């Protein structure tokens, strides 16, 4: 199989909701830092169903701690870069970066690396492995060097620090040593063990791919939460020795994701080794998933996981639109769409069941809206009991008994949409579908998403 599959985070909402509807997620992931008796019981249920179970290495807490420790100091670098950008009309790089700023960024990056190494050295590889094996997984994410992930999250970019690709290659060599320990362990011979690579751009990713290929890693992964959560923009990118200017700044996450995944694929080709399996840790945004599907080799089995479908529902009150390639829509936007004559496609089994149980009356909602002078729909509107909230219970939060059921429905629905986006096509068909999704975005109105995907497509086709 060379398809792409979305792996759900193992939570009560994801496991029970799918079980209640007698359907299965493509697989589940449980992190080593979330091992509890109830979670291990859910893991056992996953294995009883003969579904893939990924055991993550649990470094997220350490990464978050390092980012928190250095975020204030890193902000000083970021602010100076922003000032320079306004003065120059573009992102500074090369000789445009003042010597004192480069020293400041370089020194801070060195301290981040030292702290990360200190944290890594406190992890006992055997103890971590035994915790992961408690899950009886089918796939295991090996221990990693997570320093590069922290540098990306802190915006300590290579064009500012002046770091050469070799500095990042050294971190990947450390991760590959950690992977080798696990891959050679007698208890892991029947498991797919993933080497966790890291990269900041195309050149460091290509080095990472080649190193992994030369080390014999058929299964690899990369942490993408920092890349996908990057809110900065960029106006250029580098491939090899060539630098390319963008017509206008675009979200850096699209540029970097396409650079990194293309780089890893090219690195494996350089190392003359097929990449059998690749897992994207923290990749769950519907508009970013097709980049991975298009960038990686057609004969590679791709999986991805993220807590984003959970956070989108629980924190942002967002549902993914199954008729529009997973485009985000907040409950407020959905209700506004409905009262103005539109509707919501109840395509997932979870929203269908909710509708059958609690109802969905668009006419009553529109009557309320018109009778009240067609007011703007706000979060407060959806939280205050009225004929509107009674008519559209899936998208409103006025009923305390229905509210938690609706929230769990949103979470399950979002996972289902990501599964639909990634299932079904394999090999070259997978890549063709990915490009058709990207083209769908490009054919619509110009948005930050479409501009980011336009730059990503340009990189992927080079």
SVG drawing of the C-alpha trace seen along z (x, -y; Angstrom):
<svg xmlns="http://www.w3.org/2000/svg" viewBox="-40 -51 70 61">
<polyline fill="none" stroke="black" stroke-width="0.4" points="0.0,0.0 1.4,-3.4 -1.6,-5.5 -1.7,-8.3 -3.6,-7.7 -4.5,-10.0 -3.7,-8.4 -6.0,-9.6 -4.7,-10.6 -5.9,-7.9 -8.6,-9.7 -11.9,-8.6 -13.7,-10.9 -11.8,-9.3 -12.0,-5.6 -15.5,-5.4 -17.1,-7.6 -15.8,-5.5 -16.6,-2.3 -20.2,-3.4 -20.6,-3.8 -19.0,-0.5 -16.3,-2.1 -12.5,-2.3 -10.0,-5.0 -6.9,-4.2 -4.9,-3.8 -4.2,-5.5 -1.2,-7.1 -0.4,-7.2 2.5,-9.1 4.8,-7.7 4.1,-10.7 0.4,-9.9 0.7,-6.4 -2.0,-5.8 -4.1,-2.7 -7.2,-4.0 -5.0,-4.9 -3.3,-1.5 -6.8,0.1 -7.7,-1.9 -4.5,-0.8 -5.4,2.8 -8.7,2.2 -7.0,0.8 -4.9,3.9 -7.9,6.2 -9.4,4.6 -6.1,5.3 -5.6,1.6 -2.2,-0.1 -1.0,-1.6 1.8,-4.2 3.9,-4.6 5.2,-8.2 8.4,-9.0 6.9,-11.6 9.3,-14.5 6.6,-17.1 6.7,-18.1 10.5,-18.7 10.1,-20.6 7.5,-22.8 9.6,-23.4 12.6,-24.6 10.5,-26.9 9.0,-28.4 12.4,-28.9 13.8,-30.8 10.8,-32.5 11.3,-35.9 15.0,-36.1 14.1,-34.8 11.5,-37.5 14.3,-40.1 15.9,-38.5 12.5,-38.3 11.7,-42.0 15.0,-43.1 14.5,-41.0 11.1,-42.6 12.6,-46.1 15.2,-45.2 12.5,-43.7 10.6,-47.0 13.7,-49.0 14.9,-46.7 11.5,-45.8 12.4,-42.1 13.6,-39.5 17.3,-40.2 19.9,-37.6 23.6,-37.3 25.4,-40.6 22.1,-42.4 22.2,-40.8 24.2,-43.1 27.1,-41.4 25.8,-42.0 22.4,-40.5 24.0,-37.4 26.2,-37.0 23.1,-37.4 21.1,-34.8 24.0,-32.4 24.8,-32.6 21.1,-32.0 20.9,-29.1 24.0,-27.5 22.4,-27.8 19.2,-26.2 21.2,-23.3 23.0,-22.9 19.8,-22.8 18.2,-20.3 21.3,-18.1 21.0,-18.2 17.4,-17.2 18.1,-14.4 20.9,-13.0 18.5,-12.6 16.3,-10.2 17.2,-6.6 16.6,-4.9 15.8,-1.5 13.2,-3.0 11.6,-5.0 11.4,-2.0 9.9,0.2 7.2,-2.4 6.4,-2.5 6.3,1.3 3.6,1.3 1.2,0.3 2.1,3.3 2.4,1.0 2.8,1.9 4.8,-1.2 7.3,-2.9 8.7,-6.4 12.3,-6.2 13.9,-8.6 15.1,-11.8 17.3,-14.8 14.8,-17.6 17.0,-20.7 16.2,-21.7 12.5,-21.6 13.1,-24.1 15.1,-26.4 12.3,-26.4 9.7,-27.2 11.9,-30.0 12.4,-31.6 16.2,-31.2 16.5,-30.8 19.7,-29.9 19.7,-33.1 20.0,-35.0 22.3,-32.7 24.5,-32.0 24.6,-28.3 25.7,-26.0 23.7,-22.8 26.3,-20.7 25.2,-22.0 21.8,-20.4 23.3,-17.3 25.1,-16.7 21.7,-16.7 20.4,-14.2 23.4,-11.9 22.5,-11.9 18.9,-11.0 20.0,-8.2 22.2,-6.8 19.2,-6.8 17.1,-5.1 19.7,-2.4 19.7,-1.4 15.9,-0.9 15.8,0.7 18.4,3.3 16.7,4.1 15.5,7.7 12.0,6.7 11.6,4.4 12.3,6.8 8.7,7.2 7.9,3.5 8.2,0.6 10.7,-1.6 10.9,-5.2 14.0,-7.4 13.0,-10.9 14.7,-13.4 14.8,-17.2 15.3,-20.0 14.9,-23.8 14.8,-24.1 15.4,-22.1 19.2,-21.8 19.2,-20.5 16.3,-18.2 18.2,-16.8 21.2,-16.1 18.8,-14.4 17.3,-12.2 20.7,-11.1 22.0,-10.4 19.0,-8.3 19.2,-6.4 22.9,-5.7 22.1,-4.5 19.5,-2.0 16.4,-3.6 13.5,-2.4 11.0,-4.2 11.4,-7.8 9.4,-10.5 9.7,-14.3 8.1,-16.5 6.1,-19.2 4.0,-20.9 6.5,-23.8 6.6,-24.2 2.8,-24.0 2.2,-26.4 4.6,-29.0 2.6,-32.3 5.5,-34.1 5.8,-35.0 8.7,-34.6 9.5,-36.2 12.2,-33.8 13.3,-30.2 16.5,-28.3 17.0,-25.1 20.6,-23.9 22.7,-26.9 19.9,-28.8 17.8,-31.4 14.3,-32.2 12.4,-35.4 8.6,-35.4 6.4,-38.1 4.9,-38.8 5.3,-37.3 3.4,-34.1 3.0,-32.0 6.3,-30.3 4.7,-27.1 3.7,-26.2 7.1,-27.1 9.0,-25.3 6.8,-22.2 7.2,-21.7 11.0,-22.4 11.5,-20.0 9.5,-17.1 10.9,-17.5 14.4,-17.7 14.0,-14.4 12.6,-12.7 15.6,-13.9 18.0,-12.9 16.7,-9.3 17.1,-9.3 20.7,-10.6 21.3,-7.8 19.9,-5.3 17.5,-3.8 13.7,-3.6 11.7,-5.3 9.2,-2.6 7.3,-4.5 7.1,-8.1 5.2,-9.6 4.4,-13.3 4.2,-14.1 1.9,-17.0 0.5,-17.4 -3.3,-17.7 -4.3,-21.0 -6.4,-20.1 -4.7,-22.6 -1.2,-21.2 -1.9,-17.5 -1.8,-17.5 1.8,-18.9 3.0,-15.8 1.0,-13.6 2.6,-15.4 6.1,-15.8 7.0,-12.3 7.7,-9.4 4.7,-7.6 5.9,-4.3 6.1,-5.6 3.4,-4.7 2.6,-8.1 0.9,-8.5 0.2,-11.7 -1.2,-12.5 -2.0,-15.7 -4.0,-17.0 -5.2,-19.9 -8.6,-18.3 -9.2,-18.1 -8.0,-21.6 -9.9,-23.0 -13.1,-21.6 -12.6,-22.1 -10.8,-25.4 -11.7,-27.2 -15.2,-25.7 -14.2,-24.8 -15.5,-22.0 -13.8,-20.9 -16.1,-21.2 -16.3,-17.8 -17.5,-19.3 -14.7,-21.8 -11.6,-19.7 -11.7,-20.2 -11.8,-24.0 -12.2,-25.3 -15.6,-26.7 -16.4,-28.0 -19.8,-27.3 -20.5,-31.0 -19.7,-31.1 -21.8,-27.9 -24.9,-29.4 -24.4,-32.6 -24.3,-30.6 -27.5,-28.8 -29.6,-31.9 -28.6,-33.5 -30.0,-30.6 -27.2,-28.1 -26.7,-24.9 -24.2,-22.5 -23.4,-19.1 -24.2,-16.4 -21.9,-13.9 -20.0,-12.3 -21.7,-9.5 -21.2,-11.5 -23.0,-14.6 -25.7,-12.5 -26.4,-10.7 -26.4,-13.9 -29.0,-15.4 -31.2,-12.3 -31.1,-12.5 -31.3,-16.3 -32.7,-17.7 -31.7,-20.5 -34.3,-23.0 -33.0,-25.6 -36.4,-27.3 -36.9,-27.9 -33.4,-29.3 -34.1,-31.7 -37.4,-32.8 -35.8,-33.7 -33.1,-35.7 -35.5,-37.6 -37.9,-38.3 -35.0,-39.7 -33.9,-42.1 -31.2,-39.9 -28.6,-40.5 -24.9,-39.5 -24.2,-36.0 -21.8,-36.1 -20.5,-33.6 -22.9,-35.1 -25.8,-34.5 -24.9,-30.8 -24.6,-30.5 -27.9,-32.2 -31.1,-30.0 -33.4,-31.0 -35.4,-29.5 -32.2,-29.8 -30.1,-27.7 -32.9,-25.2 -33.2,-24.9 -29.4,-24.4 -28.2,-22.3 -25.1,-21.0 -23.6,-24.5 -24.9,-26.1 -23.9,-25.9 -27.0,-27.1 -28.1,-23.7 -25.7,-22.4 -26.9,-18.8 -26.3,-18.9 -23.1,-21.0 -20.6,-18.2 -22.2,-15.8 -21.9,-18.4 -18.3,-19.0 -17.4,-15.3 -19.3,-15.2 -17.1,-18.0 -13.9,-16.1 -15.0,-12.9 -16.2,-14.6 -12.9,-16.5 -11.0,-13.2 -13.4,-11.6 -12.9,-14.4 -9.1,-14.1 -9.5,-10.4 -11.6,-11.0 -9.0,-13.4 -6.1,-11.0 -7.7,-7.6 -8.5,-5.9 -5.7,-6.8 -2.2,-5.3 0.9,-5.7 0.8,-8.1 -3.0,-8.5 -2.3,-9.8 0.0,-12.5 -2.5,-13.4 -5.2,-13.8 -2.9,-16.0 -2.2,-18.3 -5.9,-18.5 -6.7,-19.6 -3.9,-22.2 -5.3,-23.4 -8.8,-23.7 -7.4,-26.2 -5.5,-28.0 -8.6,-28.4 -10.6,-30.0 -10.2,-33.6 -6.8,-34.8 -6.2,-34.1 -3.2,-33.5 -3.8,-29.8 -3.9,-29.9 -0.8,-32.1 1.0,-29.7 -0.1,-26.7 1.0,-28.5 4.5,-28.8 4.4,-25.2 3.4,-23.9 6.2,-25.9 8.7,-24.2 7.2,-20.7 7.4,-21.0 11.1,-22.1"/>
</svg>
